[in-house]
Amino acid sequence: MLKDLPNYITTTFYLTTLATFVFFYIAIKKSAYGNKANIISLGLIIWLVIQLILSTNLVYVKTIGNIPPLFPILGFLPMIILIIILFNNNVVKHFIDSLPLAHLTFLSTIRIPVEIVLWWLFLYNALPEMATFEGRNLDIIAGITAPFIAYFGYVKGKLNNKILLVWNILGLLLLINIVVIALFSFPTAFQQLNFDQPNIAMLYFPFFWLPSFIVPIVLFSHFVSIRQLLGK
């Protein structure tokens, strides 16, 4: 864990991770496979525990100089591969197409506290300014607009599919933008950005839950939404 950080930063991040888990759990419960919600949640909890063990034992910090470093291989690549597999499985596609888009869209509100935590980490020299809303990270826009899109788009039905599709594509691009900034700001042999203040926070617990859990969940929610909206 990073030293000298105020408790409110880690507490806010713990609550944000919990909120992500709860929102996603509710979305699964509302799907055609709601009876599988506990099993899926157990798998996510096991994944979170694995990341807790690896990051608290400084595995990612100690191997940052490896080529390639271990944090992408063990941290978030498995989740990306899992998403690809899910979208190419005919049985799972029925589950994907039954997920409620209102709930998945509202899930993006967790991007607001995420961005606040990133800003705090920048203030404590654990993250580059470029990775915050004061720099080139505008992902907070998706978080602020998410509840309005969820309510007026899906609850009230006042936004057409094109608007909803555009919002999801833009939200996806905003997410990809910060992921790229974060990746190339890690202090590795492949670092291309922010040499004066590299991205070190994401190598430590609990903040490694951001790239290994929160980002993949938000990414999955956008992919599901885009797939369903294109189908309509």
C-alpha positions as CSV (number, residue, x, y, z in Angstrom):
1,M,0.0,0.0,0.0
2,L,1.2,3.5,-0.8
3,K,2.5,5.3,2.3
4,D,1.4,8.7,3.6
5,L,-2.0,8.7,1.9
6,P,-5.0,10.0,3.9
7,N,-7.5,7.4,4.9
8,Y,-10.3,9.2,3.0
9,I,-8.6,8.3,-0.3
10,T,-8.4,4.6,0.2
11,T,-11.9,4.6,1.9
12,T,-13.4,6.3,-1.1
13,F,-11.8,3.8,-3.4
14,Y,-13.0,0.8,-1.3
15,L,-16.5,2.2,-1.5
16,T,-16.2,2.8,-5.2
17,T,-15.1,-0.8,-5.8
18,L,-18.0,-2.1,-3.7
19,A,-20.4,0.1,-5.6
20,T,-19.2,-1.3,-8.9
21,F,-19.6,-4.8,-7.6
22,V,-23.1,-4.1,-6.3
23,F,-24.3,-2.3,-9.5
24,F,-23.0,-5.2,-11.6
25,Y,-24.6,-7.8,-9.3
26,I,-28.0,-6.0,-9.6
27,A,-27.7,-5.9,-13.4
28,I,-27.0,-9.7,-13.5
29,K,-30.0,-10.3,-11.1
30,K,-32.2,-8.4,-13.5
31,S,-31.1,-10.5,-16.5
32,A,-32.5,-13.8,-17.8
33,Y,-29.7,-15.5,-15.9
34,G,-30.4,-13.9,-12.5
35,N,-30.2,-17.3,-10.8
36,K,-26.5,-17.3,-11.8
37,A,-25.7,-14.0,-10.1
38,N,-24.3,-15.6,-7.0
39,I,-22.0,-17.9,-9.0
40,I,-20.8,-15.0,-11.2
41,S,-20.3,-12.8,-8.1
42,L,-18.2,-15.5,-6.4
43,G,-15.9,-15.7,-9.4
44,L,-15.5,-11.9,-9.3
45,I,-14.7,-12.0,-5.5
46,I,-12.1,-14.7,-6.1
47,W,-10.6,-12.5,-8.8
48,L,-10.5,-9.5,-6.5
49,V,-8.8,-11.6,-3.7
50,I,-6.2,-12.8,-6.2
51,Q,-5.4,-9.2,-7.1
52,L,-5.4,-8.3,-3.4
53,I,-2.8,-11.0,-2.7
54,L,-0.6,-10.1,-5.7
55,S,-0.6,-6.3,-5.1
56,T,-0.2,-6.4,-1.3
57,N,2.8,-8.7,-1.7
58,L,4.2,-6.1,-4.1
59,V,4.4,-8.6,-7.0
60,Y,3.6,-5.9,-9.5
61,V,6.1,-3.4,-8.0
62,K,8.9,-6.0,-7.8
63,T,8.5,-7.1,-11.4
64,I,7.9,-3.7,-13.0
65,G,11.3,-3.9,-14.7
66,N,10.5,-7.3,-16.3
67,I,10.1,-7.5,-20.1
68,P,7.2,-7.8,-20.2
69,P,6.1,-6.7,-16.7
70,L,3.7,-9.0,-14.9
71,F,1.0,-6.5,-14.1
72,P,-0.7,-6.6,-17.5
73,I,-0.3,-10.3,-17.9
74,L,-1.7,-11.2,-14.4
75,G,-3.7,-8.0,-13.8
76,F,-6.1,-7.1,-16.5
77,L,-5.3,-9.2,-19.6
78,P,-7.2,-12.2,-18.2
79,M,-10.3,-10.1,-17.9
80,I,-10.0,-8.8,-21.5
81,I,-9.5,-12.3,-22.8
82,L,-12.6,-13.4,-20.8
83,I,-14.7,-10.6,-22.3
84,I,-13.6,-11.7,-25.8
85,I,-14.5,-15.3,-25.0
86,L,-17.9,-14.2,-23.6
87,F,-18.8,-12.3,-26.8
88,N,-17.9,-15.2,-29.0
89,N,-19.9,-17.8,-27.0
90,N,-23.4,-18.5,-28.4
91,V,-24.8,-19.6,-25.0
92,V,-23.4,-16.5,-23.2
93,K,-24.7,-14.2,-25.9
94,H,-28.2,-14.8,-24.6
95,F,-27.1,-13.7,-21.2
96,I,-25.4,-10.6,-22.6
97,D,-28.5,-9.7,-24.6
98,S,-30.7,-9.9,-21.5
99,L,-28.7,-7.6,-19.3
100,P,-30.7,-4.4,-18.5
101,L,-29.0,-1.4,-20.2
102,A,-30.4,1.1,-17.7
103,H,-28.5,-0.6,-14.9
104,L,-25.3,-1.0,-16.9
105,T,-25.5,2.7,-17.9
106,F,-26.1,3.8,-14.4
107,L,-23.0,1.8,-13.4
108,S,-20.9,4.4,-15.1
109,T,-21.6,6.9,-12.4
110,I,-18.8,5.2,-10.4
111,R,-16.5,7.0,-12.8
112,I,-17.1,10.2,-10.8
113,P,-15.5,8.9,-7.5
114,V,-12.8,7.1,-9.6
115,E,-11.8,10.4,-11.2
116,I,-11.8,12.2,-7.8
117,V,-9.6,9.5,-6.4
118,L,-7.2,9.8,-9.3
119,W,-7.0,13.6,-8.7
120,W,-6.2,13.0,-5.0
121,L,-3.5,10.5,-6.0
122,F,-2.0,13.2,-8.3
123,L,-2.0,15.7,-5.4
124,Y,0.1,13.1,-3.4
125,N,2.5,12.5,-6.3
126,A,1.4,9.0,-7.1
127,L,-0.1,9.7,-10.5
128,P,0.6,12.1,-13.3
129,E,-1.6,15.1,-13.8
130,M,-2.3,14.0,-17.4
131,A,-4.3,11.0,-15.9
132,T,-6.7,13.3,-14.1
133,F,-9.5,15.6,-15.2
134,E,-7.1,18.5,-14.9
135,G,-5.0,16.9,-17.6
136,R,-6.2,14.8,-20.6
137,N,-8.6,12.5,-18.8
138,L,-12.2,13.5,-19.5
139,D,-13.7,10.2,-18.4
140,I,-15.6,12.1,-15.6
141,I,-17.9,13.4,-18.3
142,A,-19.2,9.9,-18.9
143,G,-19.8,9.5,-15.2
144,I,-21.7,12.8,-14.8
145,T,-23.9,12.1,-17.8
146,A,-24.6,8.4,-17.1
147,P,-27.5,8.8,-14.7
148,F,-29.3,11.2,-17.1
149,I,-28.7,8.8,-20.0
150,A,-30.0,5.9,-17.9
151,Y,-33.1,7.8,-16.8
152,F,-34.2,9.6,-19.9
153,G,-32.9,7.0,-22.3
154,Y,-34.1,3.8,-20.8
155,V,-36.6,4.6,-18.0
156,K,-38.5,7.4,-19.8
157,G,-37.6,6.3,-23.3
158,K,-37.1,9.9,-24.5
159,L,-33.7,9.3,-26.2
160,N,-33.5,7.3,-29.4
161,N,-31.1,4.4,-30.0
162,K,-28.7,6.6,-32.1
163,I,-28.2,9.0,-29.2
164,L,-27.7,6.1,-26.8
165,L,-25.3,4.4,-29.2
166,V,-23.3,7.6,-29.6
167,W,-23.1,8.1,-25.9
168,N,-21.7,4.5,-25.4
169,I,-19.2,4.9,-28.2
170,L,-18.0,8.2,-26.7
171,G,-17.9,6.7,-23.3
172,L,-15.8,3.8,-24.6
173,L,-13.4,6.2,-26.3
174,L,-13.0,8.2,-23.1
175,L,-12.2,5.0,-21.2
176,I,-9.7,3.9,-23.8
177,N,-8.1,7.3,-23.7
178,I,-7.3,7.1,-19.9
179,V,-6.3,3.4,-20.2
180,V,-3.7,4.3,-22.9
181,I,-2.4,7.3,-20.8
182,A,-2.1,5.0,-17.7
183,L,-0.4,2.2,-19.5
184,F,2.2,4.4,-21.1
185,S,2.8,6.2,-17.8
186,F,3.8,3.1,-15.9
187,P,7.6,3.1,-15.1
188,T,8.4,0.3,-17.4
189,A,10.8,-0.2,-20.3
190,F,7.8,0.8,-22.5
191,Q,7.0,4.1,-20.8
192,Q,6.3,6.9,-23.2
193,L,4.6,9.5,-21.0
194,N,5.0,11.4,-17.8
195,F,8.6,10.5,-16.9
196,D,8.6,13.3,-14.3
197,Q,5.7,11.7,-12.4
198,P,5.0,8.1,-13.6
199,N,1.9,6.1,-12.7
200,I,2.9,4.3,-9.6
201,A,-0.4,4.3,-7.7
202,M,-2.0,1.5,-9.9
203,L,0.8,-0.9,-8.9
204,Y,-0.3,-0.9,-5.2
205,F,-3.3,-2.2,-3.3
206,P,-6.1,-1.2,-3.3
207,F,-5.7,0.9,-6.4
208,F,-4.8,-2.0,-8.7
209,W,-8.4,-3.0,-8.5
210,L,-9.1,-0.1,-10.9
211,P,-7.4,-1.6,-13.9
212,S,-8.0,-5.2,-12.9
213,F,-11.7,-4.9,-12.0
214,I,-13.5,-1.6,-12.3
215,V,-12.2,-0.8,-15.9
216,P,-13.0,-4.2,-17.3
217,I,-16.6,-4.0,-15.8
218,V,-17.2,-0.6,-17.3
219,L,-15.7,-1.8,-20.6
220,F,-17.9,-4.8,-20.6
221,S,-21.0,-2.6,-19.9
222,H,-20.2,-0.5,-22.9
223,F,-19.7,-3.5,-25.2
224,V,-23.0,-5.0,-24.0
225,S,-24.8,-1.8,-24.6
226,I,-23.4,-1.2,-28.0
227,R,-24.2,-4.8,-29.0
228,Q,-27.8,-4.5,-27.9
229,L,-28.4,-1.1,-29.4
230,L,-27.0,-2.2,-32.8
231,G,-29.2,-5.3,-32.6
232,K,-32.2,-3.0,-32.2
